[in-house]
């Protein structure tokens, strides 16, 4: 037997041993916890509620300063920047209208 044949056989034995060690390591892993099919329910936070409110506003209210602060905070949360407290709730940009019959004073 030549020296190259011995080296080739040794390399094959080493590769086979590495393969067996990898299989052993794979089967030693702890069993994974089963994932439930039910969606996770998280309590909505203040930022989510404000995002919903600002998303419901029309294009005429796009420049609402409170909503701009909410969107800025959402971007900060998305990119993992430290959270900052939100500005206090400002009055809505449009005033609610009440229906008063004509001829009567409110």
N, C-alpha and C positions, 0 to 999 in steps of 0.2 A: 504494500500500500504506500502510495506516495504521500508526501507531506500535505499537498493541496487537498487531497481527499480527506485527510484527517481534519484539517481546518474546516472544510465544508461540512463535514458531519458534526463537528463541534458547534458550528454556527447554527445548524438546523436544530440541534438539541437545545441551545440557548433560546432560540426563537420559540420553540415548543414550550419551554419552561415559562417564558414570559406570557405566552398565551394562556397556559394553565393558571398562572398567578392572577391574570386579569379576570378570568372566569370566576376564580375563587373570590376575588374582591367584589365582583358584581353581585354574587349570590349572598355575600355577607351583609349587604346593605339592609338597614331596617325596613320593614314593610311600610309603604306609604299609606298615609291616612286616606280613606275614601273621601272623595269630593262629592258633596251633596249637589243635586241638580237644582235645588231651590236657590233663587238669587239672594244674595246677602242684603239684608235690610239695614240701612244705616239711618240714624236720626238726622233729619235735615238740619243743617246749621243756619245761622243767620245769613251768612254769605250766600248760600244756595237760595234762600228765600228772596234775598235782594236781587240776585241774578234773574230769578223768575219774574220778579216785578219789573225789573228794567227791560227784560226781554219782551214783556207784554206791551211796553210803551210803543207808541207809533213813531214814525220817522220825525215828526215834529218835535218830539221830546228827546231826540238823540243827544242834544247838548246839555242835558240835565247834569249839573255838577256832581250830585250824589251818585248817579249812575256811572259817571266817568270814574269816580273813586272806586266804586264797586268793581268795575271791569279791570281797573288797574290792580286791585287787590287780588282778583281772580288770576290775572297773569302772573303775579308774584307767587301765588300758591302753586300754580302749575309748574313754574320753573324752579320751585324749591327755595325761593328766597324767604327770609324770615317774615312772618306775618306781622302786619301792623293793624292796630284797631281801626275800625271803620269810622268815618265821620258820622255824626248824629244824623238821623233821618231828617232830610229837608222836606219842606212842603212840596207836593207834586207841582209840576210845571203848569198843569192846567187845573183850574179850579172846578170842582164838581158843580154841575148846574142842578137846580131844583125846579121842579115844575110848579109854578104858582098860577092859578087860574086868573085870567084877565079880569080886571075890575076889583080884585082884592089886593090889599097891601099885606106884605109879609110881616 
